[in-house]
Amino acid sequence: MKPGGQKIAILGSTGSVGVNTLNVIRSYPHRFQTAALAAGRNVKLLAEQIAEFKPRAATVLTKELAEKLRSLLDPALKVEVAWGEEGYEKIASLDEAETVVSAMVGAAGLRPTWAAVRSGKRVALANKETLVMGGELIMAEAESRGAQILPVDSEHSAIFQVLCGQNRADVKRLILTASGGPFLNKSPQELAEVTSKEALAHPQWTMGAKISVDSATLMNKGLETIEARWLFGFSMEKIDIQIHPQSIVHSMVEFVDGAILAQMGCPDMRVPIAYALSYPERLPLDLPCLDLPCLPDLNFRQPDLEAFPCLALALEAGRSGGTSPVILNAANEVAVQSFLNGELNFLDISLVVRETLRQKPLEPLEDLEHIVKINYEARQKAKEIIAEMGRVNN
Ligand code: MG
């Protein structure tokens, strides 16, 4: 069967969202075609993906990795291999790609996503940090370039689905649900002791390391609130969070008449990914359905901002605006990496973020280069703060 249909470029093809996107593409060979793949360091998996999906172009993080990738590929495939920032931007703005799936981890996704938006692509957005850092600029650019941004994050996909056909003026609030992560019921003493291995064991979703730690600190929900603020154009005050450990309701919208509409389903990323690719249609997916009579009781409760200070910091940064979310995100990325390396304990993550925000002055955001500069400076500052903490502790 000859593949055809919508041509898709995937930024972050070896991560959890990337792999699931390829699962969806594999199920619909007549509907989707892989135009280009970009990954970080996992050249072995990328080479396998290239052999199966036969994209025209591929990009990895460094020149060395690009050479390694070339050595693993069948020359008959004639894949253009590039590397680094330029390579990612090339994939994001590739002429023949109609849709770009933005699924790189963290701030590294900013420039390529910007390139996709500037090229007027349909962007299936999983890289929430992009909107956290530059939501205002990116949404304005998307508007002027005619680029459509479709959410892949499950909560935002839920809200997007619920809002379809609704009048925006009728919306009272958006309600993001949060599983609460693996440490929902732990005491502060217990939280000080948790290991990176425990933080990576998310109860409901299988995800990459960075987002798993963000889910454990609830930073993820703070980032998602800022993401929703830009994606849907409602103020931070109109976005609520409910802890919902069962992860069955993926998010809700409350309307002015008191009606609340929810989107429900089994937690599986293929649902929001497929919807972002096929919108406004829905694709039949061969996934387990919700077995309603067998569902556990569904619980909802307010998040505890004292027990999870990262969430409080993110909400505050979102309300402050300007460079605050950029600084928050940069410090969090550095602190999470240090936690994963065993250099920080779990509760130190919020201390590093708070201290970085305290030491970096809040400024209005100017343009993309300004975001990149602040991101770099905040990362350096966070590293200094961590090094200082290490000296105090040792
Ligand atoms: Mg999410």
Boltz pocket constraint, residues with backbone or C-beta under 6 A from the ligand:
constraints:
  - pocket:
      binder: B
      contacts: [[A, 153], [A, 154], [A, 155], [A, 224]]
      max_distance: 6.0
